[in-house]
Amino acid sequence: MDERAALRLLSDELEAAGDDAAVVDGLVVTTDMLHDRTDFPDGTTRYTAGWRAIGASLSDVAAMGAPATAAVAAYAAPTFDRDELLAFVRGASDVCARVDAEYVGGDLDGHDEFTVTTTAIGRTDDPVHRSGARPGDVVCVTGTLGRSAAALRLFERGHTDRANDLFRFDPRIATGRALAPHASAMMDSSDGLARSLHQLAEASDCGFAIESDRIPIDDAVRDVVDGDDDALELATTFGEDFELVATLPEDALPAVRDTTDVSLSVLGSVRDAVDGITMDGEVLANRGYTHG
């Protein structure tokens, strides 16, 4: 079975599955696994790998509306190179510092492919789940979309310095906390905007109507594509941007914007489930990132 089928199987077996992170007695916990072959293109520095791997788990904590506390990583590689290992730890520590969390170590193991498993923890007594979106809410996204897609094309073209810059993202911990008192549903966009909307719709039993001209496409995307259609495709389906997709009452927008310096774009509105998921009035396909 593919990843999506496996997740559906596990969600039937595990009561806590189905959100970006589990919450147990106020403790938020999440884990991720990244591989050299599928997640770190040629030219990715170990510093960027440490930042990105830990950042992916911190993004899951952000999606629950929680502050982050700490993170760990299991680092596996064919050999332990001194400079690579130190660079990884420094990247992991720096991304934690960006969100007032602490990188506290982990485990080392030999493996035929560079592989990282990360765990991040946070705390909240009032998490935001994927299941509360209501018709009439607006649907929003933080920041811009398409950074990782642009980075991949730059890696392929040998522009590794710029690509590494784009691959290092800021986990939206502070913005998630600003959204938490108002959001009816929230998740991160690591699987892409289109797939995130489908996942929210399934969890909340709702539909969405969004408009393409409201989607905040990162400037870097337009530097690597041939036209607007290609830019929109990357921004909506590539994924791995680790922004937040949230629904909330429209009258709560000013309060959220007053408490975060991250841009918040309104894409459209929550509709009844029977209306489906549309972009510019056309059905929006369930396409996005799938872990290999």
Residue pairs with C-beta under 8 A, 6 or more apart in sequence:
1 9
2 290
3 290
3 291
4 290
7 17
10 17
11 17
11 18
16 22
16 23
16 24
18 130
18 203
19 63
19 64
19 127
19 129
19 130
19 187
20 30
20 59
20 60
20 61
20 63
20 64
20 130
20 187
20 188
21 28
21 29
21 30
21 60
21 61
21 63
21 64
21 66
21 120
21 122
21 127
22 28
22 29
22 30
23 29
23 64
23 66
23 124
23 127
26 123
26 124
26 125
27 121
27 122
27 123
28 61
28 64
28 66
28 121
28 122
28 123
28 124
28 127
29 119
29 120
29 121
30 57
30 60
30 61
30 119
30 120
30 121
31 57
31 117
31 118
31 119
32 53
32 56
32 57
32 60
32 117
32 118
33 115
33 116
33 117
33 118
34 40
34 49
34 52
34 53
34 56
34 115
34 116
34 117
34 118
35 113
35 114
35 115
35 292
36 113
36 114
36 115
37 113
37 292
38 291
38 292
39 52
40 49
40 52
40 114
41 151
41 152
41 155
41 156
41 163
42 155
43 155
43 158
43 160
43 163
43 164
44 52
44 155
44 160
44 163
44 164
44 167
45 87
45 91
45 160
45 164
46 83
46 84
46 85
46 87
46 88
46 91
47 87
47 88
47 90
47 91
47 164
48 91
48 164
48 167
48 168
49 88
49 91
49 114
49 116
50 73
50 87
50 88
50 89
50 90
50 91
50 92
50 93
50 95
50 116
51 91
51 92
51 94
51 95
51 167
51 168
52 91
52 95
52 167
52 168
52 169
53 73
53 92
53 116
53 118
54 71
54 73
54 91
54 92
54 95
54 96
54 103
54 118
54 120
55 95
55 168
55 169
55 170
55 171
55 242
56 118
56 190
56 242
57 71
57 118
57 119
57 120
58 68
58 71
58 95
58 96
58 99
58 101
58 120
58 171
58 173
59 169
59 171
59 172
59 188
59 190
59 242
60 120
60 188
61 67
61 68
61 120
61 121
61 122
61 171
61 173
61 176
62 68
62 99
62 171
62 172
62 173
62 175
62 176
62 188
62 244
63 128
63 176
63 186
63 187
63 188
63 244
64 122
64 124
64 127
64 128
64 129
64 176
64 186
65 124
65 126
65 127
65 128
65 176
65 177
65 179
65 180
65 183
65 186
66 122
66 123
66 124
66 127
66 173
66 176
66 177
66 180
67 100
67 122
67 123
67 124
67 173
67 177
68 96
68 99
68 100
68 101
68 120
68 121
68 122
68 171
68 173
69 101
69 102
69 121
69 122
69 123
70 96
70 101
70 102
70 103
70 104
70 120
70 121
71 92
71 96
71 101
71 102
71 103
71 104
71 118
71 119
71 120
71 121
72 103
72 104
72 105
72 106
72 107
72 118
72 119
73 88
73 92
73 103
73 105
73 106
73 107
73 116
73 117
73 118
73 119
74 106
74 107
74 108
74 109
74 116
74 117
74 118
75 85
75 88
75 106
75 107
75 108
75 109
75 116
76 108
76 109
76 110
76 111
76 113
76 114
76 115
76 116
76 117
77 84
77 110
77 111
77 114
77 115
78 110
78 111
78 112
78 113
78 114
80 108
88 116
89 103
91 168
92 103
93 103
95 103
95 168
95 171
96 102
96 103
98 170
98 171
99 170
99 171
99 173
99 174
100 173
101 120
101 122
101 173
106 118
122 173
124 180
126 180
127 180
128 176
128 179
128 180
128 183
128 185
128 186
128 246
129 185
129 186
129 203
130 185
130 186
130 187
130 199
130 200
130 203
130 204
131 185
131 203
131 204
132 183
132 184
132 185
132 204
132 247
133 139
133 184
133 185
133 200
133 201
133 203
133 204
133 206
133 247
133 270
134 184
134 204
134 206
134 247
134 270
135 206
135 207
135 269
135 270
135 271
135 272
136 249
136 269
136 270
137 184
137 247
137 248
137 249
137 250
137 269
137 270
138 247
138 248
138 249
138 250
138 253
138 266
138 267
138 268
138 269
138 270
139 197
139 200
139 208
139 210
139 245
139 246
139 247
139 266
139 267
139 268
139 269
139 270
140 245
140 246
140 247
140 248
140 253
140 264
140 265
140 266
140 267
141 189
141 193
141 215
141 216
141 243
141 244
141 245
141 246
141 264
141 265
141 267
142 172
142 175
142 243
142 244
142 246
142 262
142 263
142 264
142 265
143 172
143 216
143 241
143 243
143 262
143 263
144 216
144 217
144 218
144 219
144 241
144 243
144 263
145 189
145 193
145 215
145 216
145 217
145 218
145 235
145 236
145 241
145 243
146 217
146 218
146 220
146 221
146 231
146 234
146 235
146 238
146 241
147 166
147 167
147 169
147 218
147 220
147 221
147 241
148 166
148 167
148 169
148 238
148 239
148 240
148 241
149 221
149 224
149 234
149 235
149 238
149 240
150 166
150 218
150 220
150 221
150 223
150 224
150 234
151 162
151 163
151 164
151 166
151 167
151 220
152 163
152 238
153 224
153 225
154 160
154 162
154 163
154 166
154 220
154 224
155 163
157 224
162 220
166 220
169 241
169 242
171 242
172 188
172 242
172 243
172 244
172 262
174 260
174 262
175 244
175 260
175 262
175 264
176 186
176 244
178 256
178 259
178 260
179 186
179 244
179 246
179 248
179 256
179 260
180 186
182 248
182 249
182 252
182 255
182 256
183 246
183 247
183 248
184 204
184 247
184 248
184 249
185 200
185 203
185 204
185 246
185 247
186 244
186 245
186 246
186 247
187 196
187 199
187 200
187 244
187 245
188 196
188 242
188 243
188 244
188 245
189 196
189 239
189 241
189 242
189 243
189 244
189 245
190 239
190 240
190 241
190 242
190 289
191 199
191 239
191 288
191 289
191 290
192 236
192 237
192 238
192 239
192 240
192 287
192 288
192 289
193 215
193 235
193 236
193 237
193 239
193 245
193 288
194 236
194 237
194 284
194 285
194 286
194 287
194 288
195 237
195 239
195 286
195 287
195 288
195 289
196 245
196 288
197 208
197 210
197 245
197 277
197 284
198 277
198 284
198 286
200 206
200 208
200 245
200 247
201 207
201 208
201 273
201 277
204 247
204 270
205 273
206 270
206 271
206 272
206 273
207 270
207 271
207 272
207 273
207 274
207 275
207 276
207 277
207 278
208 268
208 269
208 270
208 271
208 277
208 278
208 284
209 268
209 269
209 271
209 275
209 278
209 281
210 267
210 268
210 278
210 279
210 284
211 267
211 268
211 279
211 280
212 232
212 279
212 280
214 265
214 266
214 267
214 268
215 232
215 235
215 236
215 265
215 267
216 235
216 263
216 265
217 231
217 232
217 234
217 235
218 235
221 231
221 234
221 235
222 231
225 231
225 234
236 279
236 284
237 287
237 288
237 289
238 288
238 289
239 288
239 289
240 289
247 270
248 256
250 266
253 264
253 266
256 264
257 264
276 283
277 283
277 284
277 286
278 284
